[in-house]
Protein backbone atom coordinates (compact mmCIF):
# COMPACT_ATOMS: atom_id res chain seq x y z
CA UNK A 1 0.00 0.00 0.00
CA UNK A 2 1.35 3.41 -1.01
CA UNK A 3 1.29 6.00 1.67
CA UNK A 4 0.66 9.66 0.94
CA UNK A 5 4.21 10.61 1.96
CA UNK A 6 5.75 8.06 -0.39
CA UNK A 7 3.49 9.17 -3.26
CA UNK A 8 4.35 12.83 -2.67
CA UNK A 9 8.08 12.01 -2.61
CA UNK A 10 7.77 10.11 -5.92
CA UNK A 11 5.97 13.04 -7.54
CA UNK A 12 8.64 15.43 -6.26
CA UNK A 13 11.40 13.17 -7.65
CA UNK A 14 9.63 12.92 -11.01
CA UNK A 15 9.26 16.70 -11.14
CA UNK A 16 12.98 17.21 -10.39
CA UNK A 17 14.04 14.67 -13.00
CA UNK A 18 11.87 16.30 -15.67
CA UNK A 19 13.32 19.74 -14.98
CA UNK A 20 16.92 18.52 -14.98
CA UNK A 21 16.75 17.38 -18.58
CA UNK A 22 17.57 20.24 -20.91
CA UNK A 23 15.17 21.09 -23.65
CA UNK A 24 16.68 21.77 -27.03
CA UNK A 25 15.46 25.09 -28.38
CA UNK A 26 13.95 25.47 -31.83
CA UNK A 27 16.90 27.70 -32.72
CA UNK A 28 19.42 24.99 -31.81
CA UNK A 29 17.50 22.32 -33.73
CA UNK A 30 17.49 24.55 -36.82
CA UNK A 31 21.15 25.43 -36.43
CA UNK A 32 22.35 21.82 -36.43
CA UNK A 33 20.94 21.40 -39.93
CA UNK A 34 21.72 24.91 -41.18
CA UNK A 35 25.35 24.92 -40.06
CA UNK A 36 25.98 21.73 -42.03
CA UNK A 37 24.28 23.25 -45.07
CA UNK A 38 26.16 26.53 -44.62
CA UNK A 39 29.54 24.78 -44.44
CA UNK A 40 28.91 22.82 -47.65
CA UNK A 41 27.81 25.91 -49.64
CA UNK A 42 30.42 28.34 -48.29
CA UNK A 43 31.89 30.69 -50.92
CA UNK A 44 35.59 30.11 -51.59
CA UNK A 45 36.34 33.57 -50.14
CA UNK A 46 34.76 32.74 -46.77
CA UNK A 47 35.64 30.73 -43.68
CA UNK A 48 33.74 30.04 -40.45
CA UNK A 49 35.31 29.97 -37.00
CA UNK A 50 33.21 28.88 -34.03
CA UNK A 51 33.99 30.51 -30.70
CA UNK A 52 32.83 27.34 -28.94
CA UNK A 53 32.04 24.28 -31.08
CA UNK A 54 29.17 23.42 -28.72
CA UNK A 55 27.49 26.78 -29.33
CA UNK A 56 26.39 26.95 -32.93
CA UNK A 57 24.59 30.26 -32.33
CA UNK A 58 27.79 32.34 -32.19
CA UNK A 59 30.65 32.34 -34.68
CA UNK A 60 32.91 34.44 -36.85
CA UNK A 61 32.68 34.70 -40.60
CA UNK A 62 35.99 35.62 -42.21
CA UNK A 63 35.69 37.12 -45.69
CA UNK A 64 38.82 37.39 -47.85
CA UNK A 65 37.80 39.04 -51.14
CA UNK A 66 39.74 37.84 -54.18
CA UNK A 67 38.70 40.74 -56.43
CA UNK A 68 37.65 44.38 -56.30
CA UNK A 69 38.67 47.19 -53.98
CA UNK A 70 39.06 44.97 -50.90
CA UNK A 71 41.11 42.21 -52.57
CA UNK A 72 43.73 40.91 -50.16
CA UNK A 73 41.87 42.10 -47.08
CA UNK A 74 40.64 39.83 -44.32
CA UNK A 75 37.40 40.91 -42.64
CA UNK A 76 35.91 39.37 -39.50
CA UNK A 77 32.15 39.43 -38.92
CA UNK A 78 30.78 38.40 -35.53
CA UNK A 79 27.50 36.51 -36.05
CA UNK A 80 25.15 35.95 -33.13
CA UNK A 81 21.88 34.10 -33.54
CA UNK A 82 19.25 35.06 -30.98
CA UNK A 83 16.81 32.70 -29.29
CA UNK A 84 13.97 33.85 -31.55
CA UNK A 85 15.76 32.71 -34.72
CA UNK A 86 14.36 32.09 -37.44
CA UNK A 87 11.62 34.61 -36.77
CA UNK A 88 14.27 37.33 -36.51
CA UNK A 89 17.61 37.71 -38.29
CA UNK A 90 21.01 37.07 -36.77
CA UNK A 91 22.89 40.02 -35.30
CA UNK A 92 26.05 40.74 -37.29
CA UNK A 93 28.85 43.21 -36.60
CA UNK A 94 32.01 43.75 -38.64
CA UNK A 95 34.93 43.49 -36.21
CA UNK A 96 37.55 44.65 -38.74
CA UNK A 97 37.76 48.38 -39.37
CA UNK A 98 37.38 49.09 -43.07
CA UNK A 99 36.50 51.84 -45.54
CA UNK A 100 33.25 50.77 -47.18
CA UNK A 101 30.03 52.57 -48.19
CA UNK A 102 27.77 49.90 -46.66
CA UNK A 103 29.74 49.21 -43.45
CA UNK A 104 30.58 51.90 -40.92
CA UNK A 105 33.97 52.19 -39.25
CA UNK A 106 32.21 50.99 -36.07
CA UNK A 107 31.12 47.78 -37.81
CA UNK A 108 27.43 48.47 -38.44
CA UNK A 109 26.23 46.87 -41.67
CA UNK A 110 23.68 48.00 -44.24
CA UNK A 111 22.27 44.80 -45.71
CA UNK A 112 18.51 44.38 -46.18
CA UNK A 113 18.74 40.71 -45.29
CA UNK A 114 19.80 41.61 -41.74
CA UNK A 115 16.75 43.79 -41.10
CA UNK A 116 13.47 42.54 -39.70
CA UNK A 117 11.60 45.08 -41.82
CA UNK A 118 13.11 46.62 -44.91
CA UNK A 119 11.71 49.13 -47.36
CA UNK A 120 12.87 47.16 -50.40
CA UNK A 121 11.02 43.99 -49.32
CA UNK A 122 14.25 41.98 -49.28
CA UNK A 123 14.54 41.88 -45.49
CA UNK A 124 14.56 38.92 -43.17
CA UNK A 125 11.89 36.24 -43.49
CA UNK A 126 11.55 32.92 -41.63
CA UNK A 127 12.33 31.16 -44.91
CA UNK A 128 15.84 32.65 -44.99
CA UNK A 129 18.82 30.64 -43.81
CA UNK A 130 22.33 31.19 -42.51
CA UNK A 131 23.80 30.47 -45.93
CA UNK A 132 21.83 33.48 -47.24
CA UNK A 133 23.42 35.69 -44.59
CA UNK A 134 26.91 34.39 -45.46
CA UNK A 135 26.43 34.93 -49.18
CA UNK A 136 24.95 38.39 -48.54
CA UNK A 137 27.91 39.50 -46.40
CA UNK A 138 30.36 38.10 -48.95
CA UNK A 139 28.52 39.94 -51.75
CA UNK A 140 28.95 43.30 -50.00
CA UNK A 141 32.46 43.21 -51.47
CA UNK A 142 31.26 42.53 -55.02
CA UNK A 143 27.76 42.64 -56.54
CA UNK A 144 25.81 43.98 -53.51
CA UNK A 145 28.18 46.92 -53.07
CA UNK A 146 25.86 49.95 -53.07
CA UNK A 147 27.15 53.51 -53.37
CA UNK A 148 23.63 54.90 -53.94
CA UNK A 149 22.22 53.96 -50.51
CA UNK A 150 25.26 54.16 -48.21
CA UNK A 151 25.56 53.75 -44.47
CA UNK A 152 29.02 55.34 -44.55
CA UNK A 153 28.10 58.48 -46.50
CA UNK A 154 31.64 59.89 -46.41
CA UNK A 155 33.03 56.78 -48.14
CA UNK A 156 30.31 56.89 -50.82
CA UNK A 157 30.83 60.61 -51.42
CA UNK A 158 34.59 60.11 -51.74
CA UNK A 159 33.99 57.34 -54.31
CA UNK A 160 31.73 59.72 -56.28
CA UNK A 161 34.29 62.56 -56.21
CA UNK A 162 37.58 60.69 -56.60
CA UNK A 163 37.72 56.95 -57.16
CA UNK A 164 41.51 56.82 -56.89
CA UNK A 165 41.40 58.52 -53.47
CA UNK A 166 38.70 56.06 -52.39
CA UNK A 167 40.80 53.11 -53.56
CA UNK A 168 43.87 54.52 -51.77
CA UNK A 169 41.92 54.88 -48.51
CA UNK A 170 40.59 51.31 -48.82
CA UNK A 171 44.19 50.05 -49.28
CA UNK A 172 45.36 52.10 -46.25
CA UNK A 173 42.65 50.56 -44.07
CA UNK A 174 43.54 47.07 -45.27
CA UNK A 175 47.23 47.69 -44.48
CA UNK A 176 46.40 49.07 -41.01
CA UNK A 177 43.55 46.87 -39.83
CA UNK A 178 43.66 43.53 -41.65
CA UNK A 179 45.03 40.82 -39.34
CA UNK A 180 47.96 38.80 -40.65
C-alpha positions as CSV (number, residue, x, y, z in Angstrom):
1,X,0.0,0.0,0.0
2,X,1.3,3.4,-1.0
3,X,1.3,6.0,1.7
4,X,0.7,9.7,0.9
5,X,4.2,10.6,2.0
6,X,5.8,8.1,-0.4
7,X,3.5,9.2,-3.3
8,X,4.4,12.8,-2.7
9,X,8.1,12.0,-2.6
10,X,7.8,10.1,-5.9
11,X,6.0,13.0,-7.5
12,X,8.6,15.4,-6.3
13,X,11.4,13.2,-7.6
14,X,9.6,12.9,-11.0
15,X,9.3,16.7,-11.1
16,X,13.0,17.2,-10.4
17,X,14.0,14.7,-13.0
18,X,11.9,16.3,-15.7
19,X,13.3,19.7,-15.0
20,X,16.9,18.5,-15.0
21,X,16.8,17.4,-18.6
22,X,17.6,20.2,-20.9
23,X,15.2,21.1,-23.7
24,X,16.7,21.8,-27.0
25,X,15.5,25.1,-28.4
26,X,13.9,25.5,-31.8
27,X,16.9,27.7,-32.7
28,X,19.4,25.0,-31.8
29,X,17.5,22.3,-33.7
30,X,17.5,24.6,-36.8
31,X,21.2,25.4,-36.4
32,X,22.4,21.8,-36.4
33,X,20.9,21.4,-39.9
34,X,21.7,24.9,-41.2
35,X,25.3,24.9,-40.1
36,X,26.0,21.7,-42.0
37,X,24.3,23.2,-45.1
38,X,26.2,26.5,-44.6
39,X,29.5,24.8,-44.4
40,X,28.9,22.8,-47.7
41,X,27.8,25.9,-49.6
42,X,30.4,28.3,-48.3
43,X,31.9,30.7,-50.9
44,X,35.6,30.1,-51.6
45,X,36.3,33.6,-50.1
46,X,34.8,32.7,-46.8
47,X,35.6,30.7,-43.7
48,X,33.7,30.0,-40.4
49,X,35.3,30.0,-37.0
50,X,33.2,28.9,-34.0
51,X,34.0,30.5,-30.7
52,X,32.8,27.3,-28.9
53,X,32.0,24.3,-31.1
54,X,29.2,23.4,-28.7
55,X,27.5,26.8,-29.3
56,X,26.4,26.9,-32.9
57,X,24.6,30.3,-32.3
58,X,27.8,32.3,-32.2
59,X,30.6,32.3,-34.7
60,X,32.9,34.4,-36.9
61,X,32.7,34.7,-40.6
62,X,36.0,35.6,-42.2
63,X,35.7,37.1,-45.7
64,X,38.8,37.4,-47.8
65,X,37.8,39.0,-51.1
66,X,39.7,37.8,-54.2
67,X,38.7,40.7,-56.4
68,X,37.7,44.4,-56.3
69,X,38.7,47.2,-54.0
70,X,39.1,45.0,-50.9
71,X,41.1,42.2,-52.6
72,X,43.7,40.9,-50.2
73,X,41.9,42.1,-47.1
74,X,40.6,39.8,-44.3
75,X,37.4,40.9,-42.6
76,X,35.9,39.4,-39.5
77,X,32.2,39.4,-38.9
78,X,30.8,38.4,-35.5
79,X,27.5,36.5,-36.0
80,X,25.2,36.0,-33.1
81,X,21.9,34.1,-33.5
82,X,19.3,35.1,-31.0
83,X,16.8,32.7,-29.3
84,X,14.0,33.8,-31.5
85,X,15.8,32.7,-34.7
86,X,14.4,32.1,-37.4
87,X,11.6,34.6,-36.8
88,X,14.3,37.3,-36.5
89,X,17.6,37.7,-38.3
90,X,21.0,37.1,-36.8
91,X,22.9,40.0,-35.3
92,X,26.0,40.7,-37.3
93,X,28.8,43.2,-36.6
94,X,32.0,43.7,-38.6
95,X,34.9,43.5,-36.2
96,X,37.6,44.7,-38.7
97,X,37.8,48.4,-39.4
98,X,37.4,49.1,-43.1
99,X,36.5,51.8,-45.5
100,X,33.3,50.8,-47.2
101,X,30.0,52.6,-48.2
102,X,27.8,49.9,-46.7
103,X,29.7,49.2,-43.5
104,X,30.6,51.9,-40.9
105,X,34.0,52.2,-39.3
106,X,32.2,51.0,-36.1
107,X,31.1,47.8,-37.8
108,X,27.4,48.5,-38.4
109,X,26.2,46.9,-41.7
110,X,23.7,48.0,-44.2
111,X,22.3,44.8,-45.7
112,X,18.5,44.4,-46.2
113,X,18.7,40.7,-45.3
114,X,19.8,41.6,-41.7
115,X,16.7,43.8,-41.1
116,X,13.5,42.5,-39.7
117,X,11.6,45.1,-41.8
118,X,13.1,46.6,-44.9
119,X,11.7,49.1,-47.4
120,X,12.9,47.2,-50.4
121,X,11.0,44.0,-49.3
122,X,14.2,42.0,-49.3
123,X,14.5,41.9,-45.5
124,X,14.6,38.9,-43.2
125,X,11.9,36.2,-43.5
126,X,11.6,32.9,-41.6
127,X,12.3,31.2,-44.9
128,X,15.8,32.7,-45.0
129,X,18.8,30.6,-43.8
130,X,22.3,31.2,-42.5
131,X,23.8,30.5,-45.9
132,X,21.8,33.5,-47.2
133,X,23.4,35.7,-44.6
134,X,26.9,34.4,-45.5
135,X,26.4,34.9,-49.2
136,X,25.0,38.4,-48.5
137,X,27.9,39.5,-46.4
138,X,30.4,38.1,-48.9
139,X,28.5,39.9,-51.8
140,X,29.0,43.3,-50.0
141,X,32.5,43.2,-51.5
142,X,31.3,42.5,-55.0
143,X,27.8,42.6,-56.5
144,X,25.8,44.0,-53.5
145,X,28.2,46.9,-53.1
146,X,25.9,49.9,-53.1
147,X,27.2,53.5,-53.4
148,X,23.6,54.9,-53.9
149,X,22.2,54.0,-50.5
150,X,25.3,54.2,-48.2
151,X,25.6,53.8,-44.5
152,X,29.0,55.3,-44.5
153,X,28.1,58.5,-46.5
154,X,31.6,59.9,-46.4
155,X,33.0,56.8,-48.1
156,X,30.3,56.9,-50.8
157,X,30.8,60.6,-51.4
158,X,34.6,60.1,-51.7
159,X,34.0,57.3,-54.3
160,X,31.7,59.7,-56.3
161,X,34.3,62.6,-56.2
162,X,37.6,60.7,-56.6
163,X,37.7,56.9,-57.2
164,X,41.5,56.8,-56.9
165,X,41.4,58.5,-53.5
166,X,38.7,56.1,-52.4
167,X,40.8,53.1,-53.6
168,X,43.9,54.5,-51.8
169,X,41.9,54.9,-48.5
170,X,40.6,51.3,-48.8
171,X,44.2,50.1,-49.3
172,X,45.4,52.1,-46.3
173,X,42.6,50.6,-44.1
174,X,43.5,47.1,-45.3
175,X,47.2,47.7,-44.5
176,X,46.4,49.1,-41.0
177,X,43.6,46.9,-39.8
178,X,43.7,43.5,-41.7
179,X,45.0,40.8,-39.3
180,X,48.0,38.8,-40.7
